[in-house]
């Protein structure tokens, strides 16, 4: 083989290798599955509470990530003993009412409470200790239960409230701990609508 052919072969191989490196490292960058902003959310299942005549009970329905594709989804982790959690839920409900079917907000408990304890809290007005002005039986957001292990998989780190916002495709666009204001929640949702 002539020297010229070897040089052309090496040059051609270099161009192909460079093109492959660029493609696989910069162009074909599909989000990975996992928790954290920029990742596709792990599939999740929550059991939902139905409110019939101001009586909350698990209704046998389950919501999954797949059910939420096409709308912005807000996962808000709270517990009955968490004052900041209880105080922010009326504002989350206002946002749910305002956006209607474009957004689905789940108020998820289960980190430290059982299904029965959550239902009892909802049914007896336990929230009135921190929120005496709201009637949670009229809320439009969905109260839900997720097991402790599932909460850990979803990134629960010991801090409540915890909020995760997914865009219409299930991509995590926000993940944060602490109380969110009505204005900030709307700003985050508007950024992906």
C-alpha positions in Angstrom: 0.0 0.0 0.0 1.4 3.4 -0.9 2.2 6.0 1.6 -0.5 8.3 0.1 -3.2 5.6 0.6 -2.2 5.1 4.2 -2.4 8.9 4.9 -5.9 9.0 3.3 -7.0 6.0 5.3 -5.8 7.4 8.6 -7.4 10.8 7.8 -10.7 9.1 6.9 -10.6 7.0 10.0 -9.9 10.1 12.1 -12.8 12.0 10.6 -15.2 9.1 11.2 -14.0 8.7 14.8 -14.3 12.5 15.5 -17.8 12.5 14.0 -18.8 9.5 16.2 -17.4 11.2 19.3 -19.3 14.4 18.6 -22.5 12.6 17.8 -22.5 10.4 20.9 -21.3 13.1 23.3 -23.1 16.1 22.2 -25.9 15.4 19.7 -27.5 12.2 20.9 -27.9 13.3 24.6 -31.2 11.8 25.6 -32.0 12.5 29.3 -31.2 9.7 31.6 -33.7 8.1 34.0 -33.3 9.0 37.6 -33.9 11.8 40.1 -32.5 15.2 39.8 -33.2 18.2 37.5 -32.6 17.3 33.8 -33.4 13.6 34.3 -36.5 11.7 33.2 -38.5 11.0 36.3 -38.5 7.4 37.6 -41.8 5.8 37.1 -43.9 6.2 40.2 -47.2 4.9 41.6 -49.4 6.7 44.1 -52.6 5.6 45.7 -55.2 8.4 45.6 -57.7 9.5 48.2 -61.3 10.2 47.1 -63.4 12.7 48.9 -67.0 11.6 49.0 -69.3 13.8 51.1 -66.3 15.1 53.1 -65.1 11.6 53.8 -61.6 10.9 52.5 -60.7 7.2 51.8 -58.3 5.5 49.4 -60.4 4.9 46.3 -58.4 2.0 44.9 -57.2 4.2 42.0 -53.5 4.5 41.3 -51.8 7.2 39.4 -48.5 6.6 37.6 -46.0 8.7 35.7 -47.4 7.3 32.5 -50.9 8.7 33.3 -49.3 12.2 33.6 -47.6 12.5 30.2 -49.0 15.5 28.4 -49.5 17.7 31.4 -47.3 19.3 34.0 -47.1 17.2 37.1 -46.3 18.5 40.6 -45.4 16.0 43.3 -45.5 17.7 46.7 -44.4 15.5 49.6 -45.9 16.5 53.0 -46.8 15.1 56.4 -49.4 15.8 58.9 -47.0 17.1 61.6 -45.1 19.4 59.2 -46.4 23.0 59.7 -44.7 24.4 56.5 -46.2 21.5 54.5 -49.8 22.1 55.7 -49.4 25.9 55.3 -48.4 25.6 51.6 -51.1 23.2 50.5 -53.9 25.8 50.2 -51.6 27.7 47.8 -50.9 24.6 45.8 -54.6 24.0 45.6 -55.2 27.6 44.3 -52.7 26.8 41.5 -54.5 23.5 40.7 -57.8 25.4 40.4 -56.2 28.1 38.2 -54.5 25.8 35.8 -57.2 23.0 35.7 -56.4 20.1 33.4 -53.1 21.5 32.3 -51.5 20.6 35.6 -51.9 17.7 38.0 -50.8 18.4 41.6 -50.4 15.4 44.0 -50.1 16.1 47.7 -48.3 12.9 48.7 -47.9 11.7 52.3 -46.5 8.4 53.5 -43.0 9.2 54.7 -44.0 8.8 58.4 -47.8 8.2 58.2 -49.9 5.2 57.4 -52.7 5.3 54.9 -55.2 5.2 57.8 -53.5 8.0 59.7 -53.6 10.2 56.6 -57.3 9.5 56.0 -58.1 10.2 59.7 -56.2 13.5 59.5 -58.1 14.6 56.4 -61.4 13.5 57.8 -61.1 15.1 61.2 -59.8 18.4 60.0 -56.4 17.9 61.5 -55.0 20.6 59.2 -56.9 23.3 61.1 -54.1 23.4 63.7 -51.9 25.2 61.1 -54.5 26.3 58.5 -57.8 27.3 60.2 -59.1 29.2 57.1 -59.2 26.4 54.5 -61.6 23.6 54.0 -59.5 20.8 52.6 -62.6 18.8 51.7 -63.1 21.3 48.8 -59.6 21.0 47.4 -59.1 20.2 43.7 -55.5 18.9 44.1 -55.2 15.1 44.6 -54.3 13.8 48.0 -52.2 10.6 47.6 -50.2 8.0 49.5 -46.8 6.6 48.6 -44.9 4.1 50.8 -41.8 5.2 52.6 -39.5 3.1 50.4 -41.1 4.7 47.3 -40.6 8.2 48.7 -36.9 7.4 49.2 -36.7 6.3 45.6 -38.3 9.6 44.6 -35.5 11.5 46.3 -36.9 12.1 49.8 -33.9 13.2 51.9 -35.4 13.9 55.3 -36.6 17.4 54.5 -40.2 18.4 54.1 -42.0 19.8 52.3 -40.3 18.5 49.1 -41.6 19.4 45.7 -40.7 17.9 42.3 -42.1 19.4 39.1 -42.2 17.4 35.8 -42.7 18.9 32.4 -45.2 17.4 30.0 -42.8 14.6 28.9 -41.9 13.6 32.5 -38.6 15.5 32.6 -37.7 16.8 36.1 -37.5 20.6 35.8 -37.5 21.5 39.5 -36.6 19.6 42.6 -36.5 21.4 45.9 -37.0 21.3 49.7 -38.9 23.8 51.8 -42.0 25.8 51.4 -42.9 27.2 48.0 -45.0 30.3 47.6 -47.9 30.6 45.3 -46.0 33.0 43.1 -42.9 30.8 42.8 -45.0 27.7 42.1 -46.8 29.5 39.3 -43.4 30.8 37.9 -42.0 27.3 37.8 -45.1 25.8 36.1 -45.3 28.7 33.6 -41.8 28.0 32.6 -42.8 24.6 31.2 -46.3 25.2 29.9 
